[in-house]
Each structure stands twice: as C-alpha cells, then as structure tokens.
Amino acid sequence: MTDIATLCSPDHTQSRLHRLFDRNFLDYTAYVIRERAIPDIDDGLKPVQRRILQTLRNMDDGRYHKVANVVGETMKLHPHGDQSIFSALVNLANKELLIDRQGNFGNVFTGDQASAARYIECRLTPLARETLFNPDLTVFVDSYDGRMQEPVTLPAKLPLLLLLGAEGIAVGMATKIMPHNFGELLQAQIDCLEGKNFSLLPDFPGGGIVDASDYDHGNGRLRCRARMEFSDKTITITELPASLTTEALIESVERAAKAGKIKIASISDYTAEKVEIEIKLPRNVYAEELVTALYAFTDCELSVSPSLVLIKDNMPCIMGVEEVLRHNTNKLRRDLEQELRIERGRLLDRLHACKLEQIFIEERLYKQIEEETSAKAVTTAVRHALEPFSERLIRQPSKEDIDRLLDIRIKRISRYDIARQEKEIRSLEQGISTIDRHLQDVTLFTKKYLHSLLEKYGPQYPRRSELLAFDQVDAREAAISNLLMVYERESGFIGHKVSADQPEIEAPCSELDRILLIFRDGLYKIITVPDKLFVGGELLWAGVVRKNLVFNLIYRSGSVNLSYVKRFRMPSFILNKEYRLFEAHKRSLIQMLAIGGTGIRARVSLVPSARARSNALEINFDDYLIKGEAAQGKRVSERGVRKVTDITGQAPKETPIVPVLPGM
C-alpha cells in the first residue's frame, strides 16, 4: 500500500491535479464543440438555434409573440442565459427564412442593434412550419434540468447547414460555412436524386460580387467585392461584400484617404432598407480611376476563407458542400419514406375502425349482446359475431377495437349514414393506394416534394450575389504617386526627402513602389522607396519597377574591350540584393541605356581603321530579340566602340518613367 507520506507529497498532489485538469479540459472541449459552436449536419443548427425554433413551435398559435417571452421560454431548454438566446434569435430572424419579424430587429447592413426584447415580436414563417417539425420523427431527450423535453435534432426537410451558413469558434477548431441560395440548393438536391453532377457556390444576403475561382467545395478562398455605380464625380456603393457593415466599410475608406492612398472629397451613408454609400470625388480625380484604388486599399474587396467544419455522428469533421448536400438529400428521402409509412399506418387504423363500425351497425351485431349479463360475455359475443366478416377487415379485431364498438351510443346508431360511411371508406382506401404508389418510387416522390417547395417558395429567395471572376488588383499600380523621388549626383543621395535645385533624376512614385537602380558598371538592385539613401555618383538610371518595361542596352565588356547590344525585360528580383547585367571588370561600363519596346535607334562610333570604309554604324534595337538580363547579347563590331549616340529622334511609345542619362 502507498504510505501517507507519498500521498501527501507535492509531486503526487501535482500529478493528481494534472490528471484532473486534463480530464475536465477534455470534457469542456467536447461540450463546447458539440453543444455550442459547431452546427449538426442533420438539421444544420447549433443547439441554441434548435431550442429557439422548438420553443417557437411549442408556443405557435399563428400570432406574433413578444421576443422577451420567447427568450424566457427558451431558457427552460438553454442553460446559458438570456443574452445568448436573444442574440441568436435576432441573428436567425435577420436571415429572413425561418422566423417572421415584427419591429426593429436592427440593420444587418449598418450593424445597428435590435430594440429591446420587450418591444419586438416574432413567430415561425410558413416555410419553417412546413419543413422543420414532425413529432413522429423527432427524438426527444430531457433538458438540462430534467423538467422539459428537447429535440436531439429537428427533422428538417431543408439543407439548413448550407442555406443559413454558420460561424463558430470552439476549442481548437472553428467553422465558417457560407450561405447558399434556396432555389439552387433544392435544384441541386433534385439533380442529386437524378444522379446528375452539380456544383454549389455561395450567395450572400448583402449581395455584392463574388469570385469563387479559389473556392474548394466549402473551403478554400473567396474574393468578395462591393457593387458600385458611378458617374464622373460620384461613386455610390449599393451592395456590400460578405459579412461587412456600412460603418466598417466607411472606416476603411476614411483610413485609406487619411493615409494618402486615395483622394476623396467626402463620404456619406444614406443606407436604410438598401445600401447607399455616396463618395464625392475632388477636382481632377475621376471615378474610373478611383474604383481600382478602392478595391486595392479599402474593404471594398475582401478575402473570405471558408471552413466547413460540422458535427456528424456526434463527432466534428470537415466535409465538402456536395457531400453535405448528398447527406441531406438522402436523409430527406428516408424521412419522407418514414412519414409515408407512418401516415399509411394511421390511414389503415382509421379504415379498420370505419369498417368495424360499418359491420357492427349495418349488420346489427349490437343486437347479439342484448341478452348477455357480463362484460366478458358481451366482448366474447361481439368477437364471435365479427368472425364471419374477417375477410372485409384489415386485421383481426383487438380488445381495444371491441371496446370502441361498445362505446357507440344508441343515438349515433340511429342516425348512422350508410352513404357517408361508404364515402369515407373509399377516401381512406384511395389515400392508402396513393401512398403505396409513392412508396414504390420514393425518389420520384422526393423530387415532386422538392419541386413543390421550389414553386411555392423559390420566387421569394432570388440570388443576390453575382458570380464573376475578376483580376487581382495590384496595389502598387493602383496607388497614387504622391511622392517625388530625386537623385542628386553631386551629393550621391536619392530619395523622396532629397532636395536639389537641378536633380539628375526625378520620378513620381508611391510609398508601395519598388525602385530599380542601374549603375554605370552594370550593377543593379531593387529597393523600396527611400527617404534619403546614399548611392554614390555612378548611378545611371533609377525608376519605378514596372513588369512591362523593356531595356535596350549597349555595354563594353572590359575583358575583351568589345561592345555588345542586348534587350531584356524587367528582371525578377529579391529586394536589396545586388545583381549584374554583365561580368564585373574595371573597364566594363554601360555605353547606352534606353527604355522602350520599339523604335529605339543608336549611332555607334568605332575605333578608326585604315582598311575600313566607315568608322560608324547604326543600330535599330527592333532587330534584336528580347532575352534575359543575364544574356551576353550580340557583339556590335570586331572593333572597339568609342561613342554611342541615341538617334531615336522621337520619344518611343513606352516612354521612360525618369529621364534617361546620355550615353557615353
């Protein structure tokens, strides 16, 4: 046995505490995942949402109920207080699918809060009443205090997980499920039943434009943009990106304007039932130019990273949208089949009861019990009297059936309507026959059910988000060139805070730009826009990095003392790393550098030779292929080059961003 000293030792106590902490933490983690944050695949609801809807069903009488009363009743099922219930109810009601609202439930566009629970009212929508509840298919368990019964899951006939979407943060995991369009979901279920391929893309209540190029079946990435209408001097935002409020969008625009990334005169919010944010533009700024900058520097374009985490078979897992829809469709088919069988059983019970009553009254079997003196004898007499008619019955009569016959009053027997009873029996037999036909092809019945929902409710829920692939906005290209980079050769400094009376180079740029520096000895590197940086007096060219720039170069290779011509595009780079356009040598240098795609020409003066007819030649750079910046290029001549002169005669189509220094 363990002695008392060991049990009381600090190490033993600490070990027990660790085990206790681990066990309790795992219990807490499982509870948060299953009971609070992550929705269930079967009905697509979190526990608080399920309890709210069940409470509304329990209270439902067709009229509106005070939200405060609904919250109070839901607290009998939900152990986490009224604020969490109220917040979940308002959020669910604002999706405009399952809860009908009356009063101020806030504004999902502006982020305004709902009125107090005592001032607003709600009830179930017809769609919710028709598709969410069926006590025959619902498994109930005791509530947290054992006084009430709550559903494990609702027998929802809609794929609510994909219809409503969900967000939740549990312990060690989170979910972010995108909402989808009602009509598209039901049509996809029909396609699933028919064995066709289908795909589903999100549809956000706030509308906007969605690029789903990187969407991966419920995971991946979405890019969402605001919808804008504009004239020359006004931009009006009419739809918001996903999960964004007008207040947040306006703040992002004001931050960008304050940072100098965009220029606006004013921004005003006129949002009520529809989004309307008006941006006034200052002089010399036009809407077409600003739209790109709004997408680049504000929340007018957002990236959303969905994560389809859900509870399936009481365990969290990650699935794809199509997998979830197939699961929901198969469950719908099973539920409808079970409902048909339950309804068929009820009709058979009613038909059995009607036929028993018909035989008992029309054949006057009640007269055979007139002489009986005991209850047992009466029951036996009725049972024996029914035996000749067993072929007309659905099943053998039970004691409960006979007791029901004996409870019929004389007044009812005297007023018995044979024709009416025959009509009811035919109606029941017809109903059973119809159900039998449905049970022979449950898939067809499920498709008809989905078509009926689509026809009845589909027009109420049109697609709001436009699906459109759009190009990635380059923030550097969209940025306003609000800085002036200056290079002064005498001091050797370059930067937007360098002042010079007669600078060698001036280049407008933005704080996001990258600057290419090319030196006379063939060294080049790319840097961020400097405040003030010493680069020395041998800088030949400096300009903003643009991927479409073409460089036309004549250089002298010092090792052979011959000149070469080559063309190359803007090279790839690592910031602040030094590269070379040709091999390093003390006599190597650039003799001419010009920027432009076409039309660049140069006159080359060669070292004189007595045997040569001419000591000069003309070079048209269009005659040379554009290759990589590391290529040697083509030799200009067998003789050395004394001087190179730019004779283009006119500015090329792609003019350099900064002045090009004269060739040597």
Buried (B, 14 or more C-beta within 10 A) or exposed (E): EEEEEEEEEEEEEEEEEEEEEEEEEEEEBBEBBBBBBBBBBBBBBBBBBBBBBBBBBBBBEEEBBBBBBBBBBBBBBBEBEBEBBBEBBBBBBBBBBBBBBBBEBBBBBBEBEBBEBEEBBBBBBEBBBBBBBBEEBBEEEEBEEEEBBBBBBBBBBBBBBBBBBBBBEBBEBEBBBBBBBBBBBBBBBBBBBEEEEBEBBBBBBBBBBBBBEEBEBBBBBBBBBBBBEBEEBEBBBBBBBBBBBBBBBBEBBBBBBEEBBBBBEEBEBEBEEEBBBEBEBEEEBEBEBBBBBBBBBBBBBBEBEBBBBBBBEEEBEBBBBBBBBBBBBBBBBEBBBBBBEEBBEEBBBBBBBBBBBBBBBEBEBBEBBEEBEEEEEBBBBBBEBBEEBEEEBBEEBEEEBBEBBBEBEEEEEEEBEEEEBEEBBEBBBEBBEEBEEBEEEBBEBBBBBBBEBBEEBBEEBEBBBEEEEEEEBEBBBBBBBBBBBBBBBEEBBBBBEBEBEEBBBBBBBBBBBBBBBBBBBBBBBBBEBBEEBEBEEEBBBBBBBBEEBBBBBBBBBBEEBBBBBBBBBBBEBEEEEEBBBBEEBEEBBBBBBBBBBEBBBBBBEBEEEEEEEEEEBEBEBEEBEBBEBEBEBBEBEEBEBBEBBBEBEEEBEBEBBBEBBEBB
